[in-house]
Amino acid sequence: MSRPIDIIRSVFDGELLEQVPLARHTSLKVGGPADIFAIPRDIADLRNLVKILDELQIPRFVIGGGYNLLVRDGGFRGAAISLCKIQQMTVSKDGEVRAEAGVSTIGLARLAQAHGLSGLEFLIGIPGSIGGALRMNAGAHGGEIFDHLVSLELLDEDGVHTYDKKTFKYGYRCLQLEPNKIIIAAKFQLAAGSQEDICAEMDACLQKRRETQQVRFPNAGSFFRNPAGQAAWRLIDEAGLRGLTVGGAQVSEVHTNFLINRGGAQAADFLRLADIIKERVFNTSGVKLEEEVRITGED
Ligand SMILES: Cc1cc2nc3c(=O)[nH]c(=O)nc-3n(C[C@H](O)[C@H](O)[C@H](O)COP(=O)(O)OP(=O)(O)OC[C@H]3O[C@@H](n4cnc5c(N)ncnc54)[C@H](O)[C@@H]3O)c2cc1C
């Protein structure tokens, strides 16, 4: 009997690897292996892959840049799919920009800047892919990626379909999306602006980060969502948790909503540290913190 990986190989042209440590693909540098790691060559290849995975009932998830992802130490029993080869961008004369999911956020910000298009300057400081940024409704400095969105292209059971922005429910760092749906591309409407102003805005965003986020160790940005009207970092600080360490995981001394890998951390260290933070913050402030970082895989 053929192994599932051989069946997949028979219909899939992209790169197909087995037992790939996801620690290599996440910014926290923790996480056990994915049974399968697949990199489709293009959208048609992705469709074939998803179809065969679903037929074989192999669980799957898309990994973007891994900048907002905590994979447990046991890894992922199924397929991690990277869209890093699906990364075309086009700009039309009226300021409409289409970017595929594998494009980097910084690449899109730079493209918009090069065309004198304003609106996505804040993306310059947010690492990751456009797919991940849309999935998280990433944002900073008062802007979020859905502000300028026109439509999303999603891979459904029967192909890629375009959905108007107004069909989605989204909010602060969240987009309601069925778990198996894959974001393929997005269209944004941007406004004409001066290159000089766009560059100045980007520099200001980067400068602000340099001042507040120079944590120097692997991290996933803000670990917890900001509760309404409050800053998670302040609640963590007021609970006296700055520098708190579990194994190789630590509450950053520089930014208390950044949990850092001081070296050799396991995912379990981060999960334990997060539990302690949630408990202590609740005890001191009555606020229940929730993870912004997406957690997947098994212990
Ligand atoms: C130093 C640092 C600073 C940061 N600053 C910010 C900030 O200011 N603002 C902010 O919002 N975030 C910030 N982040 C977090 C992170 O950069 C963003 O959440 C980013 O948008 C994640 O993109 P990614 O491609 O890495 O997604 P991943 O971490 O790979 O994935 C995130 C989630 O999206 C899903 N996903 C990814 N691609 C797709 C797709 N194509 N279709 C469907 N689902 C998909 C994944 O399965 C996962 O659930 C920061 C992170 C770091 C390390």
The ligand as a MOL file (V3000), in Angstrom:
LIG
                    3D

  0  0  0     0  0            999 V3000
M  V30 BEGIN CTAB
M  V30 COUNTS 53 58 0 0 0
M  V30 BEGIN ATOM
M  V30 1 C 9.2790 41.7650 16.3440 0
M  V30 2 C 7.8210 41.5700 16.0020 0
M  V30 3 C 6.9950 42.6660 15.9570 0
M  V30 4 C 5.6410 42.5070 15.6620 0
M  V30 5 N 4.8370 43.6150 15.5880 0
M  V30 6 C 3.5410 43.4810 15.2740 0
M  V30 7 C 2.6820 44.6180 15.1720 0
M  V30 8 O 3.0870 45.7480 15.3690 0
M  V30 9 N 1.3890 44.4220 14.8350 0
M  V30 10 C 0.8860 43.1840 14.5860 0
M  V30 11 O -0.3050 43.0670 14.2560 0
M  V30 12 N 1.6640 42.0840 14.6600 0
M  V30 13 C 2.9710 42.1980 15.0000 0
M  V30 14 N 3.7720 41.0860 15.0890 0
M  V30 15 C 3.1840 39.7550 14.8780 0
M  V30 16 C 3.2900 39.2510 13.4230 0
M  V30 17 O 4.3220 39.9220 12.7540 0
M  V30 18 C 1.9740 39.4680 12.6910 0
M  V30 19 O 0.9000 38.8330 13.3380 0
M  V30 20 C 2.0740 38.9530 11.2520 0
M  V30 21 O 0.9880 39.4700 10.5180 0
M  V30 22 C 2.0860 37.4390 11.1820 0
M  V30 23 O 2.3040 37.0690 9.8380 0
M  V30 24 P 2.9600 35.6540 9.4820 0
M  V30 25 O 2.9950 35.5330 8.0110 0
M  V30 26 O 4.2380 35.4960 10.1990 0
M  V30 27 O 1.8390 34.6840 10.0540 0
M  V30 28 P 2.0710 33.3050 10.8320 0
M  V30 29 O 2.6250 33.6120 12.1860 0
M  V30 30 O 2.8070 32.3520 10.0080 0
M  V30 31 O 0.5740 32.8110 10.9760 0
M  V30 32 C -0.3480 33.5020 11.7970 0
M  V30 33 C -1.7210 32.8280 11.6230 0
M  V30 34 O -2.1970 33.0820 10.3060 0
M  V30 35 C -2.4910 31.8560 9.6410 0
M  V30 36 N -2.1790 32.0690 8.2290 0
M  V30 37 C -1.0040 32.4770 7.6910 0
M  V30 38 N -1.1130 32.5960 6.3620 0
M  V30 39 C -2.3870 32.2590 6.0480 0
M  V30 40 C -3.1160 32.1690 4.8220 0
M  V30 41 N -2.5640 32.4710 3.6390 0
M  V30 42 N -4.4110 31.7630 4.8710 0
M  V30 43 C -5.0010 31.4540 6.0550 0
M  V30 44 N -4.3700 31.5140 7.2410 0
M  V30 45 C -3.0710 31.9110 7.2400 0
M  V30 46 C -1.6110 30.8290 10.3140 0
M  V30 47 O -2.1310 29.5100 10.1720 0
M  V30 48 C -1.6520 31.3100 11.7600 0
M  V30 49 O -2.8600 30.8960 12.3820 0
M  V30 50 C 5.1190 41.2170 15.4020 0
M  V30 51 C 5.9790 40.1000 15.4510 0
M  V30 52 C 7.3180 40.2800 15.7450 0
M  V30 53 C 8.2210 39.0830 15.7780 0
M  V30 END ATOM
M  V30 BEGIN BOND
M  V30 1 1 1 2
M  V30 2 1 2 3
M  V30 3 2 2 52
M  V30 4 2 3 4
M  V30 5 1 4 5
M  V30 6 1 4 50
M  V30 7 2 5 6
M  V30 8 1 6 7
M  V30 9 1 6 13
M  V30 10 2 7 8
M  V30 11 1 7 9
M  V30 12 1 9 10
M  V30 13 2 10 11
M  V30 14 1 10 12
M  V30 15 2 12 13
M  V30 16 1 13 14
M  V30 17 1 14 15
M  V30 18 1 14 50
M  V30 19 1 15 16
M  V30 20 1 16 17
M  V30 21 1 16 18
M  V30 22 1 18 19
M  V30 23 1 18 20
M  V30 24 1 20 21
M  V30 25 1 20 22
M  V30 26 1 22 23
M  V30 27 1 23 24
M  V30 28 2 24 25
M  V30 29 1 24 26
M  V30 30 1 24 27
M  V30 31 1 27 28
M  V30 32 2 28 29
M  V30 33 1 28 30
M  V30 34 1 28 31
M  V30 35 1 31 32
M  V30 36 1 32 33
M  V30 37 1 33 34
M  V30 38 1 33 48
M  V30 39 1 34 35
M  V30 40 1 35 36
M  V30 41 1 35 46
M  V30 42 1 36 37
M  V30 43 1 36 45
M  V30 44 2 37 38
M  V30 45 1 38 39
M  V30 46 1 39 40
M  V30 47 2 39 45
M  V30 48 1 40 41
M  V30 49 2 40 42
M  V30 50 1 42 43
M  V30 51 2 43 44
M  V30 52 1 44 45
M  V30 53 1 46 47
M  V30 54 1 46 48
M  V30 55 1 48 49
M  V30 56 2 50 51
M  V30 57 1 51 52
M  V30 58 1 52 53
M  V30 END BOND
M  V30 END CTAB
M  END
